[in-house]
Amino acid sequence: MLFALSVHGSPASSQASMTALRFARAALAAGHGIHRVFFFHDGVETADCLAVPPSDAPGPLAGWVDLARTAGVELTVCVSAALRRGIVDADARARHGLDGTSLHPAFSSAGLGQLVEALAASDRHVSFAA
Amino acid sequence: MTTARRLLLILRQPPYTSVNPREAIDVALVAAAFEFEVSVLFEGRGVWQLLAGQHGAALDQPTHGDALAELPRHEVTRFYVCADALAAAGLGAEALVLPVEPLSHAAQRALVASHEVVITD
């Protein structure tokens, strides 16, 4: 079965992103596919590589990056949700004259069309809200 | 490729306290542009999004009710509300920015079951 996942809750203040990560690992281990993981609302903060989680709760970012590199899972943040929360890639940095970037390179940013395309292309969609 | 073509957007959060309701409206618009049949269900404190006479400028925000009222012009025309939540908020159907159909809990379960894609805010 092909899944589309969307992550809506903040990794810093909710369990949503970590639960989604564990679901993704379990789905792949059971032989299912993941079409795309789309990060929306506060879920885009998952991709913030400038966040420093406490050492006893390291957060989901490293796990997502590992999943992208080892299993080829596509990670996409909603560009408008990301920009208003300070999750910035090199393009946005140049366009808005900002000092730095914060989007982890394992993630791409795109519009909501990429969420809707994933909904249409997958057998099941699971969203992880706060 | 599976063609899932009926999408239900469930809105549970009040307006102005977070940006989620505004962002969720964009999901409805984009899904409709991608030719999904989009339905919207307001439940819990999300029913406050429907209150008529909102004035977002007082909070330096766009008026959320105006954005909702625009949805029917973009092919989003099916609106439902949890009847209990509407009653608990003390809102009558005449005080809302959109024509919505109040549903019992059983009818909400049937609504969810009748959509291939369900997404919450």
HADDOCK unambig.tbl for C-alpha pairs under 7 A between the chains (distance, minus, plus):
assign (segid A and resid 41 and name CA) (segid B and resid 20 and name CA) 6.19 0.50 0.50
assign (segid A and resid 112 and name CA) (segid B and resid 27 and name CA) 6.71 0.50 0.50
assign (segid A and resid 112 and name CA) (segid B and resid 30 and name CA) 6.68 0.50 0.50
assign (segid A and resid 113 and name CA) (segid B and resid 30 and name CA) 6.34 0.50 0.50
assign (segid A and resid 116 and name CA) (segid B and resid 31 and name CA) 5.87 0.50 0.50
assign (segid A and resid 120 and name CA) (segid B and resid 2 and name CA) 6.61 0.50 0.50
assign (segid A and resid 120 and name CA) (segid B and resid 3 and name CA) 5.58 0.50 0.50
assign (segid A and resid 120 and name CA) (segid B and resid 4 and name CA) 5.31 0.50 0.50
assign (segid A and resid 121 and name CA) (segid B and resid 1 and name CA) 5.49 0.50 0.50
assign (segid A and resid 121 and name CA) (segid B and resid 2 and name CA) 5.74 0.50 0.50
assign (segid A and resid 121 and name CA) (segid B and resid 3 and name CA) 6.80 0.50 0.50
assign (segid A and resid 122 and name CA) (segid B and resid 2 and name CA) 6.32 0.50 0.50
assign (segid A and resid 123 and name CA) (segid B and resid 2 and name CA) 6.21 0.50 0.50
assign (segid A and resid 125 and name CA) (segid B and resid 117 and name CA) 6.83 0.50 0.50
assign (segid A and resid 127 and name CA) (segid B and resid 119 and name CA) 6.60 0.50 0.50
assign (segid A and resid 129 and name CA) (segid B and resid 121 and name CA) 6.98 0.50 0.50
